[in-house]
């Protein structure tokens, strides 16, 4: 093999290796939630609630807010299905109420976290088991 051929093969190998590494990093579920370059984001509605408030709502201590909580969770899950690559159903066939239960369990253990971040943790945990196509 001529020197030029070996050089080209080496460059191709390097490019392919870099591409594979970039794809692997991009597909890996990240423990950090998506945020701005400054590490911040805007949460709307119940997404701003603390986990302590979300648990209180679920336990009926905030009349009229149950619908907001359930709607926020369902909307977050739907947005995840729309935004996440190769995701048809982040819940893998499970209901939104099972997500609600899991998120509220997390919230009970982490009362200072806001609801948007609690759902981010939930969807990151669900990601490996998600459905990519209808079943």
C-alpha positions in Angstrom: 0.0 0.0 0.0 1.4 3.4 -1.0 2.0 6.1 1.6 -0.9 8.2 0.2 -3.3 5.3 0.5 -2.3 4.7 4.1 -2.7 8.3 4.9 -6.2 8.4 3.4 -7.1 5.2 5.2 -5.9 6.7 8.5 -7.8 9.9 7.9 -11.0 7.9 7.1 -10.5 5.8 10.2 -10.1 8.9 12.3 -13.2 10.6 10.8 -15.3 7.4 11.3 -14.1 7.0 14.9 -14.9 10.6 15.7 -18.3 10.3 14.1 -19.1 7.1 16.0 -18.0 8.7 19.3 -20.1 11.8 18.6 -23.2 9.7 17.8 -22.7 7.6 20.9 -22.5 10.7 23.1 -25.5 12.3 21.4 -27.6 9.1 21.9 -26.5 8.5 25.5 -29.2 9.6 28.0 -27.6 12.5 29.9 -28.0 12.9 33.7 -28.3 16.6 33.1 -31.5 18.2 31.9 -31.4 20.3 28.7 -30.8 23.9 29.6 -29.4 27.1 28.2 -25.7 27.7 27.8 -25.9 29.4 31.2 -27.5 26.3 32.8 -31.0 27.8 33.1 -34.4 27.3 31.6 -37.9 28.7 31.9 -40.6 26.4 33.3 -44.2 27.3 32.8 -47.2 26.6 35.0 -46.9 23.6 37.3 -43.4 23.1 36.0 -42.4 25.8 38.4 -44.0 24.0 41.4 -41.6 22.5 43.9 -41.9 18.7 44.3 -43.3 19.4 47.8 -46.1 21.4 46.2 -46.8 18.7 43.6 -47.1 16.1 46.3 -49.4 18.3 48.3 -51.6 18.8 45.2 -51.7 15.0 44.6 -52.7 14.5 48.2 -55.6 16.9 47.7 -54.2 19.8 49.8 -54.6 22.3 47.0 -58.2 22.1 45.7 -58.6 22.7 41.9 -54.9 22.0 41.1 -55.1 18.3 40.4 -56.1 18.9 36.8 -53.2 21.3 36.3 -50.8 18.7 37.7 -52.2 15.9 35.5 -52.3 18.2 32.4 -48.7 19.2 32.9 -47.5 15.7 33.3 -49.4 14.5 30.2 -48.2 17.6 28.2 -44.6 16.9 29.2 -44.8 13.3 28.2 -46.4 14.3 24.8 -43.7 16.9 24.2 -41.1 14.2 25.0 -42.6 12.0 22.4 -42.5 14.8 19.8 -39.0 16.1 20.6 -36.9 13.0 21.5 -35.4 11.3 18.5 -36.7 7.8 17.7 -39.4 8.1 20.3 -43.0 7.1 19.7 -43.9 6.5 23.3 -41.6 7.5 26.2 -43.8 5.6 28.5 -43.3 2.3 26.6 -47.1 1.5 26.7 -47.6 2.5 30.3 -50.2 5.1 31.2 -49.6 8.8 32.1 -51.0 7.9 35.5 -48.0 5.5 36.0 -45.7 8.3 35.1 -47.6 10.5 37.7 -47.0 7.9 40.4 -43.3 7.5 39.5 -42.8 11.3 39.4 -44.6 11.8 42.7 -42.5 9.1 44.4 -39.4 10.9 43.2 -40.8 14.2 44.4 -41.5 12.8 47.8 -37.8 11.9 48.1 -36.7 15.2 46.6 -39.1 17.9 47.8 -36.9 20.9 46.8 -36.6 19.9 43.1 -39.1 21.6 40.7 -41.7 19.5 38.9 -40.1 20.2 35.4 -36.8 18.7 36.6 -38.6 15.7 38.2 -40.2 14.9 34.9 -36.9 15.3 33.1 -35.4 12.7 35.5 -38.4 10.4 34.8 -38.1 10.7 31.0 -34.3 10.0 31.2 -35.0 6.9 33.2 -37.7 5.8 30.7 -35.7 6.6 27.6 -33.9 3.2 27.3 -37.3 1.4 27.4 -39.2 3.7 25.2 -41.1 2.5 22.1 -39.7 3.8 18.9 -42.6 2.6 16.8 -46.3 1.9 17.5 -47.0 -1.5 19.0 
